[in-house]
Amino acid sequence: MKKRVNKRREARAQKHSGNIAAPDNFIPYEQVRKEPPPLRALNQAQYDYIKAIDNNTITFGIGPAGTGKSYVSVSKAAQLLKDGDIEKIIITRPGVEAGEEFGFLPGTLEEKFSPYLDPVIDILHERLGKTYTQYLIKTGGIQGKPLAFMRGSTFKDAFVILDEAQNCTKDQMKMFLTRIGNNCKVVIDGDISQKDICGMSGLHDAVNRLRYIPNVSVVDFDMDDCVRSGICRDILLAYQ
């Protein structure tokens, strides 16, 4: 009985000391994490979108929320990065959100921009794993940059995603497009009907200007392509 009590005390002491040895069959989380399923199109519009990204330098994805525009583009970017075809993923969007600007948000520039990237980071966690995603963010393999700070940059060996592009002005869109360098894929997505800026959207203007030039593709989504949920589709119809 005394020996049994002593063993329990030793186990308790070891537990509180933080020096518990890993069991022989212990496998780190990242080694047992299941690979995500291959990206597959859920409808014809997504199929066209995937093919357009594969075959063009610039792809526009235009249409309502819930159609998978961001999910497809981020998943493609993650796969290309994982395969070594690009060196980094760059994610940007205009700093416009229901009339609020960066100056009204607390913290550093990175902290102010972080809420704009959260939906994209969630997709990267799913496709690459949380640990690897965080590593890539720290080492510059995944970069989030406000659109307003893009001037002077050159996109090279990168997959660049401009999200919520309906809130770009024409000048912002021109500035962004002229950053494109060698070995670069650019995906620009948004819903022109949901712009929060005055005047013509830079997204609308760019689609009209570039739709027919080589290495540019425009894929149009509609409400029938909504894959988020049945109620999301019903809400879109109610607001039409």
Buried (B, 14 or more C-beta within 10 A) or exposed (E): EEEEEEEEEEEEEEEEEEEEEEEEEEEEEEEEEEEEEEBEBEBEBBBBBBBBBEEBBBBBBBBBBBBBBBBBBBBBBBBBBEEEEBBBBBBBBBBBBEEEEBEEBEEEEEEBBBEBBEEBBBBBBBBBBBEBBBEBBEEEBBBBBBBBEBEEBEBBEBBBBBBBBBBBBBEBBBBBBEBBEEEBBBBBBBBBEEBBBEEEBBBBBBBEBBEEEEEBBBBEBEBEBBBBEEEBBEBBEEEE
